[in-house]
Amino acid sequence: MRRREFTGFVGWTIVGWPLLVHAQQGQSKKRIGVLIARPENDPEGEGYITAFHQALEQLGWKSSHNVEIIYRWTPGDVRLAEALAKELVAAGPDILVINATAGVIAARGVAGTIPIVMVAVADPVAQGFVHSLERPGGSITGFAVEEPEMGAKWVELLKEIAPKVRHITAIYNPNSSPSAGMFLPAMKNVEVPLSFELAVSQVRTEDDLERAITIAGGQQEGGLVFLPDSFTSSHRDMIANLVARQGLPAIYSTPAFVKSGGLIGYGFDRADIFRRSAGYVDLILKGEKPSQLPVQMPTKYELAINLRAAKALGLSVSPTLLARADEVIE
């Protein structure tokens, strides 16, 4: 049973606004603006930074020598994303790295001709960020996320770990994740074969979250699916506590939830996406055009299971499911 430990954010200085590090005499530093859809000091977000920095350094970009990086953080707050995107653009970056849909929407409106590498954005063609995955066109390219069929996969895993679930509520924030609804048709398609009834709860505030989870807790044999959404992912501890209080089995599209006490998580490795995004930053800073760089899909997915949460819910996790897990918390 393989376990993974979080690698902390060590040895890097985050450049703040409006204070910027001046280039060394005789050298011209490139400037990268990064917007991360997590709260500042969030362990998951710091993992993104570590992966991004390590990859940049391997490509020859070092903060002490030829690059400075300006970070901003937003916990799924659309208005804050708009304000921070303006701050990043005002700092005069050579390129922007923007995490999640709300951030890309905000950055696109103010970036002008500044290239944007989007990270973890659902269905960028349908959202109008690029013309196609193969030929993005314009000044935006980067890394998309799950296909719509993942909705069925989350339900299947929830039913596998909690077979008695008969009423499943899908939760997401339509403001921070306007494309999350794309997963619902695939979930509806497996309602009959997997014997459950699907409900959808859109949340916009912490009060909405508490209300939605409480209502789901009142359902007989209820369960939850948390769809990809920077707002809910930025409230992992709160959500895991509320779900545990209601005694509900839940699956999360971000595996990091299991570290907060969540039962099971399945989704792509977001740190790996940030690592790969450094390659596109390198190419664009060296003269490649975003319009010619195809949008890429995830290549690494992770399944995480929390046995303590399973025990508290009276669930027995099958050896087959455990053998498939990348991370198990006991």
C-alpha positions as CSV (number, residue, x, y, z in Angstrom):
1,M,0.0,0.0,0.0
2,R,1.7,3.1,-1.2
3,R,1.5,6.3,0.7
4,R,2.4,9.8,-0.5
5,E,3.6,12.6,1.7
6,F,3.1,16.3,0.9
7,T,6.4,18.0,-0.1
8,G,6.4,21.4,1.6
9,F,7.1,24.7,0.0
10,V,10.7,25.3,0.9
11,G,13.4,27.7,-0.3
12,W,11.4,30.1,-2.5
13,T,10.5,33.7,-2.0
14,I,7.1,34.8,-3.3
15,V,7.2,38.2,-4.8
16,G,4.5,40.4,-3.4
17,W,2.7,43.4,-4.9
18,P,3.6,46.2,-5.1
19,L,7.1,45.3,-4.0
20,L,9.0,43.6,-6.8
21,V,12.5,42.3,-6.9
22,H,14.7,44.3,-9.3
23,A,16.7,42.6,-11.9
24,Q,20.4,42.2,-11.2
25,Q,22.6,44.6,-13.0
26,G,23.2,43.6,-16.5
27,Q,20.5,41.0,-16.5
28,S,16.9,41.2,-17.7
29,K,14.5,39.0,-15.7
30,K,11.3,37.6,-17.1
31,R,8.3,38.2,-14.9
32,I,5.6,35.6,-14.4
33,G,2.2,36.4,-12.8
34,V,0.5,33.4,-11.2
35,L,-3.1,33.2,-9.9
36,I,-3.9,30.1,-7.8
37,A,-7.5,29.1,-7.0
38,R,-6.8,28.2,-3.3
39,P,-6.4,30.3,-0.1
40,E,-3.0,31.6,0.6
41,N,-0.9,29.1,2.7
42,D,-3.2,26.3,1.7
43,P,-1.1,23.1,1.7
44,E,-2.5,21.9,-1.6
45,G,-1.7,25.2,-3.2
46,E,1.8,25.2,-1.8
47,G,2.3,21.8,-3.5
48,Y,1.4,23.5,-6.8
49,I,4.1,26.1,-6.2
50,T,6.7,23.5,-5.4
51,A,6.0,21.5,-8.5
52,F,5.9,24.6,-10.7
53,H,9.2,26.0,-9.3
54,Q,11.0,22.7,-9.5
55,A,10.0,22.3,-13.2
56,L,11.0,25.9,-14.0
57,E,14.4,25.4,-12.4
58,Q,15.0,22.2,-14.4
59,L,14.3,24.3,-17.5
60,G,16.9,26.9,-16.5
61,W,14.6,29.5,-14.9
62,K,15.8,30.5,-11.4
63,S,14.3,33.2,-9.2
64,S,17.8,34.3,-8.1
65,H,18.9,34.8,-11.7
66,N,16.5,35.3,-14.6
67,V,12.9,35.1,-13.5
68,E,10.6,36.6,-10.8
69,I,7.2,35.3,-9.9
70,I,4.3,37.2,-8.6
71,Y,1.7,35.1,-6.8
72,R,-1.9,35.8,-6.0
73,W,-4.4,33.5,-4.3
74,T,-8.2,33.4,-4.5
75,P,-10.4,30.8,-2.7
76,G,-13.0,30.5,-5.5
77,D,-14.1,34.1,-5.1
78,V,-15.0,35.5,-8.5
79,R,-14.8,39.2,-7.5
80,L,-11.5,38.7,-5.8
81,A,-10.2,36.9,-8.9
82,E,-11.1,39.9,-11.0
83,A,-9.3,42.3,-8.7
84,L,-6.2,40.1,-8.5
85,A,-6.0,39.6,-12.2
86,K,-5.9,43.4,-12.6
87,E,-3.1,43.5,-10.0
88,L,-1.1,40.9,-11.8
89,V,-1.5,42.7,-15.2
90,A,-0.5,46.0,-13.6
91,A,2.8,44.4,-12.5
92,G,3.8,44.1,-16.1
93,P,4.3,40.3,-16.5
94,D,5.7,38.7,-19.6
95,I,3.2,35.8,-19.1
96,L,0.3,34.8,-16.9
97,V,-0.3,31.3,-15.4
98,I,-4.0,31.2,-14.3
99,N,-5.6,28.4,-12.3
100,A,-9.3,27.5,-12.7
101,T,-12.1,28.9,-14.8
102,A,-13.0,32.0,-12.7
103,G,-9.4,33.2,-12.9
104,V,-9.1,32.7,-16.7
105,I,-12.4,34.6,-17.2
106,A,-11.0,37.5,-15.1
107,A,-7.5,37.5,-16.7
108,R,-8.8,37.3,-20.3
109,G,-10.7,40.5,-19.8
110,V,-7.6,42.5,-18.7
111,A,-4.6,40.8,-20.1
112,G,-4.6,42.2,-23.6
113,T,-1.8,40.6,-25.6
114,I,-0.1,39.0,-22.5
115,P,0.1,35.2,-23.1
116,I,-2.0,33.1,-20.7
117,V,-1.2,29.5,-19.7
118,M,-4.4,28.2,-18.1
119,V,-4.1,25.4,-15.6
120,A,-7.0,23.0,-14.7
121,V,-9.8,24.6,-16.7
122,A,-12.8,22.5,-17.8
123,D,-14.0,22.4,-21.4
124,P,-12.0,25.5,-22.6
125,V,-13.5,25.2,-26.1
126,A,-17.1,25.4,-24.9
127,Q,-16.2,28.3,-22.6
128,G,-14.7,30.2,-25.5
129,F,-11.1,30.4,-24.2
130,V,-9.7,28.6,-27.2
131,H,-10.9,27.8,-30.7
132,S,-9.9,24.1,-30.5
133,L,-7.7,21.9,-28.3
134,E,-5.3,21.3,-31.2
135,R,-5.1,24.9,-32.5
136,P,-6.1,27.2,-29.6
137,G,-5.6,30.5,-31.5
138,G,-5.3,33.8,-29.7
139,S,-3.1,34.2,-26.6
140,I,-4.4,31.4,-24.4
141,T,-3.4,27.8,-24.2
142,G,-2.6,25.4,-21.4
143,F,-4.1,22.4,-19.6
144,A,-7.8,21.3,-19.5
145,V,-9.3,18.9,-17.0
146,E,-11.8,16.0,-16.7
147,E,-14.0,14.9,-19.5
148,P,-17.8,15.0,-18.9
149,E,-17.9,11.2,-18.5
150,M,-16.0,11.5,-15.2
151,G,-19.4,12.3,-13.6
152,A,-20.4,8.6,-14.0
153,K,-17.0,7.5,-12.6
154,W,-17.5,9.4,-9.4
155,V,-20.9,7.9,-8.9
156,E,-19.6,4.4,-9.6
157,L,-16.8,4.8,-7.0
158,L,-19.2,6.2,-4.4
159,K,-21.5,3.3,-4.9
160,E,-18.6,0.9,-4.7
161,I,-17.4,2.1,-1.3
162,A,-21.0,2.8,0.0
163,P,-23.3,0.4,-1.9
164,K,-26.4,1.3,0.2
165,V,-26.5,4.9,-1.1
166,R,-29.8,5.6,-2.9
167,H,-30.0,9.4,-3.0
168,I,-27.0,11.3,-4.3
169,T,-26.6,15.0,-4.3
170,A,-24.1,16.7,-6.6
171,I,-22.7,20.0,-5.2
172,Y,-20.9,22.8,-6.9
173,N,-20.7,26.6,-7.1
174,P,-22.0,27.9,-10.5
175,N,-20.1,31.1,-10.1
176,S,-16.6,29.7,-9.6
177,S,-17.3,26.6,-11.7
178,P,-19.8,27.5,-14.4
179,S,-18.9,24.4,-16.4
180,A,-19.4,21.8,-13.6
181,G,-22.8,21.1,-15.0
182,M,-21.2,19.2,-17.8
183,F,-20.8,16.2,-15.5
184,L,-24.5,15.9,-14.7
185,P,-25.7,14.1,-17.9
186,A,-23.2,11.3,-17.4
187,M,-24.4,11.0,-13.8
188,K,-28.0,10.9,-14.9
189,N,-27.2,8.2,-17.4
190,V,-26.2,5.8,-14.7
191,E,-29.1,6.5,-12.3
192,V,-31.1,3.4,-13.3
193,P,-28.3,0.9,-13.7
194,L,-26.7,1.9,-10.4
195,S,-30.1,2.3,-8.6
196,F,-30.0,5.8,-7.2
197,E,-31.8,9.2,-7.5
198,L,-29.7,12.3,-8.4
199,A,-30.3,15.7,-7.0
200,V,-28.2,18.9,-7.7
201,S,-27.4,21.6,-5.2
202,Q,-25.8,24.8,-6.3
203,V,-24.0,26.7,-3.6
204,R,-22.5,30.2,-3.5
205,T,-21.7,30.8,0.1
206,E,-20.6,29.0,3.2
207,D,-24.2,29.1,4.5
208,D,-25.3,27.5,1.2
209,L,-22.8,24.7,1.7
210,E,-24.0,24.0,5.3
211,R,-27.6,24.1,4.2
212,A,-27.0,21.8,1.2
213,I,-25.1,19.2,3.3
214,T,-27.7,19.3,6.1
215,I,-30.5,18.7,3.6
216,A,-28.6,15.8,2.1
217,G,-28.1,14.4,5.6
218,G,-31.9,14.3,6.0
219,Q,-32.3,12.0,3.0
220,Q,-32.6,8.3,3.7
221,E,-29.4,6.5,2.4
222,G,-28.0,9.7,1.1
223,G,-24.6,10.4,-0.3
224,L,-22.7,13.4,-1.9
225,V,-20.6,14.1,-5.0
226,F,-18.5,17.3,-4.9
227,L,-17.9,18.3,-8.5
228,P,-14.7,20.1,-9.6
229,D,-14.9,23.6,-8.1
230,S,-12.3,26.0,-6.7
231,F,-14.8,27.3,-4.1
232,T,-15.6,23.9,-2.5
233,S,-11.9,22.8,-2.8
234,S,-10.9,25.9,-0.9
235,H,-13.3,24.9,2.0
236,R,-12.1,21.3,2.4
237,D,-11.8,21.3,6.2
238,M,-15.2,22.9,6.6
239,I,-16.9,20.6,4.1
240,A,-15.3,17.4,5.5
241,N,-16.4,18.3,9.0
242,L,-20.0,19.1,8.0
243,V,-20.2,15.9,6.0
244,A,-18.9,13.8,8.9
245,R,-21.4,15.5,11.2
246,Q,-24.2,14.4,8.9
247,G,-22.8,10.8,8.7
248,L,-22.8,10.9,4.9
249,P,-20.5,9.0,2.5
250,A,-19.1,11.5,-0.1
251,I,-16.7,11.4,-3.0
252,Y,-14.6,14.4,-4.0
253,S,-13.1,15.3,-7.3
254,T,-10.0,16.6,-5.5
255,P,-8.2,13.8,-3.7
256,A,-6.8,16.3,-1.2
257,F,-10.1,16.2,0.6
258,V,-9.2,12.9,2.2
259,K,-6.4,14.6,4.2
260,S,-9.2,16.8,5.7
261,G,-11.2,13.7,6.7
262,G,-13.1,13.1,3.5
263,L,-14.0,9.5,2.6
264,I,-12.8,9.1,-1.0
265,G,-11.4,11.3,-3.7
266,Y,-10.7,10.7,-7.3
267,G,-9.3,13.2,-9.7
268,F,-6.3,14.3,-11.7
269,D,-3.0,15.2,-10.1
270,R,-3.1,19.0,-10.0
271,A,0.5,19.4,-8.9
272,D,1.5,17.4,-12.1
273,I,-0.5,19.9,-14.2
274,F,1.4,22.8,-12.6
275,R,4.6,20.9,-13.3
276,R,3.7,20.5,-16.9
277,S,2.6,24.1,-17.3
278,A,6.2,25.2,-16.6
279,G,7.1,23.6,-20.0
280,Y,4.6,25.9,-21.8
281,V,5.9,28.9,-19.8
282,D,9.4,28.1,-21.0
283,L,8.4,27.7,-24.6
284,I,6.4,30.9,-24.7
285,L,9.1,33.0,-22.9
286,K,11.5,31.7,-25.6
287,G,9.3,32.9,-28.4
288,E,6.7,30.2,-29.1
289,K,3.1,31.5,-29.7
290,P,0.3,30.2,-27.5
291,S,-1.9,29.9,-30.5
292,Q,0.3,27.1,-31.8
293,L,0.6,25.1,-28.6
294,P,-2.2,22.5,-28.2
295,V,-4.3,22.4,-25.1
296,Q,-3.4,19.2,-23.1
297,M,-5.4,16.9,-21.0
298,P,-4.5,15.3,-17.6
299,T,-2.2,12.3,-17.7
300,K,-2.1,11.3,-14.0
301,Y,-5.2,10.5,-11.9
302,E,-5.2,9.7,-8.2
303,L,-7.5,7.7,-6.0
304,A,-7.4,8.4,-2.3
305,I,-9.3,6.6,0.5
306,N,-9.6,7.5,4.2
307,L,-10.1,4.3,6.2
308,R,-10.8,6.3,9.4
309,A,-13.7,8.0,7.7
310,A,-14.9,4.7,6.3
311,K,-14.8,3.1,9.8
312,A,-16.7,6.0,11.3
313,L,-19.4,5.5,8.6
314,G,-19.5,1.7,9.2
315,L,-18.2,1.0,5.7
316,S,-16.0,-1.9,4.8
317,V,-13.6,-1.1,2.0
318,S,-13.0,-4.0,-0.3
319,P,-9.4,-5.2,-0.9
320,T,-10.0,-4.7,-4.6
321,L,-10.7,-1.0,-4.1
322,L,-7.8,-0.6,-1.7
323,A,-5.4,-2.2,-4.2
324,R,-6.4,0.5,-6.7
325,A,-5.8,3.4,-4.4
326,D,-2.7,5.6,-4.8
327,E,-3.1,6.9,-1.2
328,V,-4.7,5.4,1.9
329,I,-5.1,7.2,5.2
330,E,-5.5,4.8,8.2
